[in-house]
Amino acid sequence: MRIVVVYKEQNDYTRTVIDFLHDFEHQTGHELETIDPDTAEGMLFCDTYGIVDYPTIIATSDNGEMQNTWNGLPLPTISEVSYYVQ
């Protein structure tokens, strides 16, 4: 399973996302992958999964199939996202 947090670093919500990432790692022991949608990799990723709102958290299976997505604020709970961590 792959969980990716897509967000822009210089935004009003950035502190909220950084706090979520820190708390998630502290509570679960897993670090979430992050992608900036303004990079080439980020644009391709967003196009692939139809992501247009930020922040977005997306869980995909090992073969890339989307399992769940959370768009915008408020962010999901840590337990909702940790369900997809293996």
PLY file of the C-alpha trace (Angstrom):
ply
format ascii 1.0
element vertex 86
property float x
property float y
property float z
element edge 85
property int vertex1
property int vertex2
end_header
0.00 0.00 0.00
1.22 3.50 -0.80
-0.05 6.61 0.98
0.85 9.98 -0.50
0.16 13.47 0.83
-0.06 16.01 -1.99
0.34 19.61 -0.84
2.01 22.90 -1.66
4.63 24.03 0.84
3.90 27.76 0.89
0.18 27.83 1.69
-2.21 28.62 4.52
-2.69 24.92 5.30
1.00 23.94 5.25
1.45 24.01 9.04
-1.62 21.78 9.47
-0.20 19.21 7.03
3.26 19.25 8.62
1.70 18.73 12.07
-0.39 15.83 10.69
2.71 14.21 9.14
4.63 14.55 12.39
1.77 13.21 14.52
1.17 10.32 12.09
4.81 9.24 12.25
4.89 9.63 16.04
1.71 7.59 16.58
2.20 4.88 13.95
5.95 4.71 13.37
5.37 5.15 9.61
6.45 8.12 7.54
4.06 9.23 4.80
5.29 10.09 1.32
4.77 13.69 0.23
4.55 15.19 -3.25
4.57 18.83 -4.32
2.04 19.25 -7.16
4.17 22.02 -8.70
6.99 19.61 -9.61
7.08 17.50 -12.78
6.57 14.32 -10.73
3.75 15.97 -8.79
1.94 17.15 -11.92
2.09 13.67 -13.43
0.87 12.09 -10.18
-2.02 14.58 -9.90
-3.00 14.04 -13.53
-2.95 10.27 -13.07
-5.30 10.35 -10.08
-7.34 13.46 -10.96
-6.16 15.46 -7.96
-7.09 19.14 -8.17
-7.60 20.09 -4.48
-4.83 20.47 -1.95
-4.02 19.07 0.45
-5.01 15.59 -0.70
-4.13 12.29 0.91
-4.41 9.28 -1.36
-4.02 5.57 -0.59
-3.20 3.27 -3.50
-2.66 -0.45 -3.75
0.72 -1.86 -4.76
-0.44 -1.94 -8.40
-1.45 1.75 -8.30
-5.20 1.31 -7.93
-6.75 4.07 -5.80
-8.18 2.72 -2.56
-9.24 5.94 -0.83
-8.72 9.68 -1.05
-9.26 12.60 1.30
-9.41 16.10 -0.20
-8.93 19.46 1.47
-9.39 20.39 5.09
-10.11 19.13 7.62
-7.60 16.32 7.23
-8.76 12.79 8.06
-8.01 11.26 11.41
-4.76 9.40 11.85
-6.67 6.16 12.43
-8.51 6.54 9.10
-5.23 6.83 7.22
-3.30 4.29 9.29
-5.79 1.60 8.18
-3.98 1.66 4.82
-0.46 1.34 6.28
1.01 -2.14 6.04
0 1
1 2
2 3
3 4
4 5
5 6
6 7
7 8
8 9
9 10
10 11
11 12
12 13
13 14
14 15
15 16
16 17
17 18
18 19
19 20
20 21
21 22
22 23
23 24
24 25
25 26
26 27
27 28
28 29
29 30
30 31
31 32
32 33
33 34
34 35
35 36
36 37
37 38
38 39
39 40
40 41
41 42
42 43
43 44
44 45
45 46
46 47
47 48
48 49
49 50
50 51
51 52
52 53
53 54
54 55
55 56
56 57
57 58
58 59
59 60
60 61
61 62
62 63
63 64
64 65
65 66
66 67
67 68
68 69
69 70
70 71
71 72
72 73
73 74
74 75
75 76
76 77
77 78
78 79
79 80
80 81
81 82
82 83
83 84
84 85
